[in-house]
Structures are given as structure tokens and as C-alpha cells.
Amino acid sequence: MSEPNFRKPVRKAVFPVAGLGTRFLPATKAIPKELLPVVDRPLIQYAVDEAREAGIEEFVFVTGRGKTAIVEHFDTAYELEATMTGRGKSLDVLDPTRIEPGNLVTVRQQVPLGLGHAVWCARAVVGNEPFAIFLPDELMYGSPGCMAQMIEAYNEVGGNFVSVLEVPMEEVSSYGVIAPGESKGSLTEVKGLVEKPKAAEAPSNKIVSGRYILQPEIMDLLASQGKGAGGEIQLTDSMAKLIGQQPFHAVTFNGRRFDCGSKVGFVEATLAIALDRDDMGGEVREMAKKMLG
């Protein structure tokens, strides 16, 4: 593949949303975790809005059983809209929930074999194009958004990208970590990827944080990828094989990350975003002061 092809526009995004959300039971027994609200927007909405800001045009949801409500969230709700219109209420609040017909595609991950397998399930829709991946559990909060920052860097150098954040060294064993090469501003060359290393063996404190831009060749690697950590097909293992074969960089996100895969992280995200909102920040701050007494 010639280098100019490494800079094809990124038009498609894959959202792996097939997980069962067992950490949030019983709330997620009937409701997908991705639809749990952070203030007044479902978790998945933050990821879709971030994708739109970055210029993504096609949205691929890798779903599982019991996840049809996610698709319905982005569909037109005729009865709701008719009722709101009849009562003289604005429909503007629903604008972000509409994805144009044909621009939302769902594929089914029938067996939970890991993130790498979930991404591979989208291969027919992705085709021969670069694509983005959004892990909705990672709520990336900032302006411009994380993917917009990544696309800006991608347009300069092309290839493959991950978003990274710097954490204390004692925390790296919980994450995928990059082995960094040359750095320039927020852009860092990736020389290697290590999944959950011991702190003493970690090549850096830059952790991979739930956003990716990958070239389509990753699908061929995932097709033959064996099981890795946790007995699952790991996306990191196949990405590591691209390093040295194609350009590979990391962008240090200028913003905040909330781990909404954990209950504490979910509460933190809700509180932080509520405090940052003009319509409620003051009231929430006063409420928090009273509660902390």
C-alpha cells in the first residue's frame, strides 16, 4: 500500500456495544448500560456527538442480545414528536438523537470473544477504508473532542492512531500502554504496545484511552488473531503487528477522561459534567457543599 492511501478520509466509526454491563446490575438487566444517563444524555450519545464533531458520517454499532434499544434511541419517535409538537414544545432537544437513514448500521457479535473480535465483526461494513473506534465506556470530555483532535493529527501524518493520557506509573498495570518514540507537541510516535504491564516494566505512563483510528488491514490481522489476555481476542495484539509496517502515532488528549465502566467513574462523570453546565452548575455546587457539610 502506498503512503497516500494512509490518509484516506475517516468517514466510518465502530461502536462496540455488545457488553452485558454486569457491573451495573440490576440497573442494566433490561436497559443497556450505554443508555444510562450522564445528567440528561445517555452515555452512547456523548460518543456519537464526539464522532459527529470529528466528521464521521457512518455509524456502525456492534451489538448483542437485548441491545435493540440503542438503535431505537437514534430512530425517529413519531408518537413522542407528535405529542411534543401538539403541546407546543420544541423538538430541538431530540436533534442529536437522529441519525440519517442508511447512516446507522448494526452488526451482531454473537459470542463475547473480546474487543478485537467485536471490531472484526464490522469488517464487511468497514470495507477497504480507515475507520474510527469509540469505546463508549470511556467518556472523553473536552472541546474540541478527542476524536476531532485525533483527526486533525491524522490529516497531517496519516496511518494509525490511538488516544493516550498520562497517568501515575503505579496505575499503568490496569491499562494498555504505548512504548513511545519521537514526540512533537501532543503527537507521539508509537514504537510498541503493551497490555497491562507491571509498573516496573512499563515502557511509559501513556495509557491507551478508548479512541482509535485504524487502517483496514487490521481486519486481516484480527481474522487470524489468537486469544490473548483474559482468553479474549485482543485488539491491542493485532495493532502491535501494524507497528513498523504502517505509520502509528498517539495523540495525548487535551481534556478529561471518565471511566464510566465503573460505578465511581460514572458518578464522577455525572458530577463533573453537571458542575460544568451553565443551567445547573451553580445549584449542583451548592448542593454538593451542603452534602459535604
C-alpha positions as CSV (number, residue, x, y, z in Angstrom):
1,M,0.0,0.0,0.0
2,S,1.4,3.4,-0.9
3,E,1.6,6.1,1.7
4,P,-1.1,8.4,0.2
5,N,-3.6,5.7,0.9
6,F,-2.8,6.1,4.6
7,R,-4.6,9.5,4.5
8,K,-8.0,8.5,3.2
9,P,-10.7,10.4,4.9
10,V,-12.1,8.7,8.1
11,R,-15.9,8.5,7.4
12,K,-16.9,5.4,9.4
13,A,-16.9,4.7,13.1
14,V,-17.3,1.4,15.0
15,F,-19.0,1.4,18.4
16,P,-18.6,-1.9,20.3
17,V,-21.8,-2.0,22.5
18,A,-22.4,-5.7,22.9
19,G,-21.4,-6.0,26.6
20,L,-23.8,-7.1,29.3
21,G,-23.0,-4.3,31.7
22,T,-22.9,-6.7,34.7
23,R,-21.1,-4.2,36.9
24,F,-24.2,-2.0,36.9
25,L,-26.8,-4.7,37.7
26,P,-29.7,-4.6,38.4
27,A,-29.9,-1.2,36.5
28,T,-28.8,-2.9,33.3
29,K,-31.0,-6.0,33.5
30,A,-33.4,-4.6,30.9
31,I,-31.7,-1.3,29.9
32,P,-28.3,-1.3,28.0
33,K,-25.6,0.3,30.0
34,E,-24.9,2.6,27.1
35,L,-28.3,4.2,27.6
36,L,-27.8,5.1,31.3
37,P,-27.9,8.9,31.6
38,V,-25.0,11.1,32.5
39,V,-27.0,14.1,33.6
40,D,-29.6,14.1,30.8
41,R,-27.9,12.4,27.9
42,P,-27.3,8.6,27.5
43,L,-23.6,7.5,27.6
44,I,-23.7,6.5,24.0
45,Q,-24.9,9.9,23.0
46,Y,-21.7,11.5,24.2
47,A,-19.7,9.2,21.9
48,V,-21.9,9.8,18.9
49,D,-21.8,13.5,19.4
50,E,-18.0,13.4,19.6
51,A,-17.9,11.3,16.3
52,R,-20.1,13.8,14.5
53,E,-18.0,16.7,15.6
54,A,-15.0,14.9,14.0
55,G,-16.8,14.5,10.7
56,I,-17.9,10.9,11.0
57,E,-20.7,10.1,8.6
58,E,-21.5,6.4,9.1
59,F,-22.1,4.8,12.5
60,V,-21.6,1.0,13.0
61,F,-22.9,-0.4,16.2
62,V,-21.6,-3.9,17.1
63,T,-24.5,-5.1,19.3
64,G,-25.6,-8.2,21.2
65,R,-28.8,-9.6,22.6
66,G,-31.0,-7.1,24.4
67,K,-29.4,-4.0,22.8
68,T,-32.1,-3.0,20.3
69,A,-33.0,0.0,22.5
70,I,-29.7,1.6,21.5
71,V,-30.8,1.7,17.9
72,E,-34.3,2.9,18.8
73,H,-32.7,5.8,20.7
74,F,-31.3,7.1,17.3
75,D,-34.5,6.4,15.4
76,T,-37.4,8.8,14.8
77,A,-40.0,8.6,17.6
78,Y,-43.2,9.7,15.8
79,E,-45.6,9.5,18.8
80,L,-43.2,11.4,21.0
81,E,-42.6,14.1,18.5
82,A,-46.3,14.4,17.6
83,T,-47.2,14.8,21.3
84,M,-44.5,17.4,21.9
85,T,-45.5,19.4,18.8
86,G,-49.1,19.3,19.9
87,R,-48.2,20.7,23.2
88,G,-46.1,23.5,21.6
89,K,-42.8,22.1,22.8
90,S,-39.6,22.4,20.8
91,L,-38.1,19.3,19.2
92,D,-34.6,20.7,19.3
93,V,-33.7,18.6,22.3
94,L,-34.2,15.5,20.1
95,D,-32.0,16.7,17.2
96,P,-28.8,14.9,18.5
97,T,-30.7,11.6,18.7
98,R,-31.5,11.4,15.0
99,I,-29.1,9.5,12.7
100,E,-30.0,9.8,9.0
101,P,-31.5,6.6,7.4
102,G,-28.8,4.5,6.0
103,N,-26.0,6.0,8.1
104,L,-26.6,3.7,11.1
105,V,-25.7,0.0,10.6
106,T,-25.8,-2.7,13.2
107,V,-23.9,-6.0,13.2
108,R,-24.2,-8.7,15.8
109,Q,-21.4,-10.1,18.0
110,Q,-22.9,-13.4,18.7
111,V,-20.3,-14.6,21.2
112,P,-18.4,-12.4,23.6
113,L,-14.8,-13.1,22.4
114,G,-13.3,-9.7,23.2
115,L,-12.8,-6.2,21.7
116,G,-10.8,-7.5,18.8
117,H,-13.5,-9.9,17.8
118,A,-16.2,-7.2,18.2
119,V,-14.2,-4.9,15.8
120,W,-13.7,-7.8,13.4
121,C,-17.5,-8.3,13.3
122,A,-17.8,-4.9,11.5
123,R,-15.4,-5.9,8.7
124,A,-18.0,-6.1,5.9
125,V,-19.3,-2.6,6.7
126,V,-15.9,-1.0,7.1
127,G,-14.6,-2.4,3.8
128,N,-11.3,-1.0,2.5
129,E,-11.4,2.3,4.4
130,P,-9.8,3.6,7.5
131,F,-12.2,3.8,10.4
132,A,-12.5,5.1,13.9
133,I,-13.4,3.1,17.1
134,F,-15.2,4.6,20.1
135,L,-15.4,2.7,23.4
136,P,-18.5,4.4,24.9
137,D,-17.4,3.5,28.5
138,E,-14.6,6.0,28.1
139,L,-16.4,9.4,28.2
140,M,-13.9,11.8,26.8
141,Y,-14.8,15.4,27.8
142,G,-13.3,18.4,26.2
143,S,-13.5,20.9,23.4
144,P,-12.6,20.1,20.7
145,G,-13.5,16.5,21.3
146,C,-10.9,13.7,21.5
147,M,-11.6,12.3,18.0
148,A,-11.6,15.8,16.5
149,Q,-8.1,16.2,17.9
150,M,-7.1,12.8,16.5
151,I,-8.5,13.6,13.1
152,E,-6.5,16.8,13.0
153,A,-3.3,14.9,13.6
154,Y,-4.3,12.1,11.2
155,N,-4.8,14.7,8.4
156,E,-1.1,15.7,8.9
157,V,0.6,12.3,9.1
158,G,-1.9,9.6,8.3
159,G,-1.7,6.0,9.3
160,N,-3.0,4.5,12.6
161,F,-3.7,6.4,15.8
162,V,-4.6,5.8,19.5
163,S,-5.6,8.4,22.0
164,V,-3.5,8.4,25.2
165,L,-3.5,10.0,28.6
166,E,-0.7,10.2,31.1
167,V,-1.3,8.6,34.5
168,P,0.9,7.9,37.6
169,M,3.2,4.9,37.0
170,E,1.6,2.9,39.8
171,E,-1.7,2.9,37.7
172,V,-0.4,1.6,34.4
173,S,-0.9,-2.1,35.1
174,S,-4.6,-1.6,34.6
175,Y,-4.3,-0.3,31.0
176,G,-2.7,-0.8,27.6
177,V,0.5,1.3,27.5
178,I,2.5,2.6,24.5
179,A,6.2,2.5,24.0
180,P,6.9,6.0,22.8
181,G,9.2,7.2,20.1
182,E,9.7,10.8,18.9
183,S,7.3,13.3,20.3
184,K,6.1,16.7,19.0
185,G,3.6,18.5,21.0
186,S,0.6,16.2,21.6
187,L,1.8,13.8,18.9
188,T,3.9,10.8,19.8
189,E,5.3,8.1,17.6
190,V,4.2,4.6,18.8
191,K,7.1,2.0,18.9
192,G,5.2,-0.7,20.7
193,L,2.0,-1.6,22.7
194,V,1.9,-3.5,26.0
195,E,-1.3,-4.7,27.6
196,K,-1.4,-4.2,31.4
197,P,2.3,-4.3,32.2
198,K,3.7,-4.3,35.6
199,A,4.7,-0.8,36.7
200,A,8.4,-1.7,36.8
201,E,8.3,-3.0,33.3
202,A,6.0,-0.4,31.7
203,P,7.6,1.5,28.7
204,S,5.8,4.8,29.6
205,N,2.9,6.2,31.6
206,K,0.9,6.9,28.5
207,I,-2.2,4.7,28.5
208,V,-4.5,4.0,25.6
209,S,-7.8,5.6,26.3
210,G,-10.7,4.3,24.2
211,R,-10.3,6.0,20.9
212,Y,-8.6,4.6,17.8
213,I,-8.2,5.3,14.1
214,L,-7.1,2.2,12.2
215,Q,-6.3,1.2,8.6
216,P,-8.4,-1.6,7.1
217,E,-5.5,-4.1,7.2
218,I,-6.3,-4.5,10.9
219,M,-9.2,-6.7,9.9
220,D,-7.0,-9.3,8.2
221,L,-4.8,-9.4,11.3
222,L,-7.8,-9.8,13.6
223,A,-9.1,-12.7,11.4
224,S,-6.2,-14.8,12.4
225,Q,-5.5,-13.3,15.8
226,G,-5.4,-15.9,18.6
227,K,-6.7,-15.4,22.1
228,G,-4.6,-13.2,24.4
229,A,-5.0,-11.7,27.8
230,G,-8.2,-12.9,29.6
231,G,-8.7,-15.6,27.0
232,E,-10.1,-13.0,24.6
233,I,-9.1,-11.7,21.1
234,Q,-7.3,-8.5,22.0
235,L,-7.4,-5.6,19.6
236,T,-4.0,-4.5,21.1
237,D,-2.3,-7.7,19.9
238,S,-3.3,-7.0,16.2
239,M,-2.5,-3.3,16.5
240,A,1.0,-4.2,17.7
241,K,1.6,-6.1,14.4
242,L,0.9,-2.9,12.4
243,I,3.7,-1.0,14.2
244,G,6.7,-0.8,11.9
245,Q,4.6,-1.8,8.9
246,Q,2.4,1.3,8.8
247,P,2.7,4.8,10.4
248,F,1.5,4.6,14.0
249,H,1.0,7.5,16.4
250,A,-0.6,8.5,19.6
251,V,-2.4,11.8,20.4
252,T,-2.4,12.9,24.0
253,F,-5.9,14.1,24.6
254,N,-6.3,17.7,25.9
255,G,-9.3,17.1,28.0
256,R,-10.7,14.8,30.7
257,R,-11.4,11.1,30.7
258,F,-14.1,9.4,32.8
259,D,-14.1,5.7,33.2
260,C,-17.9,5.1,33.0
261,G,-17.3,1.3,33.0
262,S,-17.1,1.7,36.8
263,K,-19.7,3.0,39.2
264,V,-17.4,5.5,40.8
265,G,-16.3,6.8,37.4
266,F,-19.9,7.1,36.3
267,V,-20.8,9.2,39.3
268,E,-17.6,11.3,38.8
269,A,-18.6,12.0,35.2
270,T,-22.2,12.9,36.2
271,L,-21.0,15.3,38.9
272,A,-18.2,16.9,36.8
273,I,-20.4,17.5,33.8
274,A,-23.3,18.8,35.9
275,L,-20.9,21.2,37.6
276,D,-19.7,22.4,34.2
277,R,-23.2,23.2,32.9
278,D,-24.4,26.8,32.8
279,D,-28.0,25.8,33.5
280,M,-27.3,23.8,36.7
281,G,-23.7,24.1,37.7
282,G,-24.3,26.7,40.4
283,E,-27.1,24.8,42.0
284,V,-25.2,21.5,41.9
285,R,-22.2,23.1,43.5
286,E,-24.3,24.5,46.4
287,M,-25.9,21.1,46.8
288,A,-22.5,19.4,47.0
289,K,-21.3,21.9,49.6
290,K,-24.3,21.1,51.8
291,M,-23.9,17.4,51.4
292,L,-20.2,17.6,52.3
293,G,-21.1,19.8,55.2
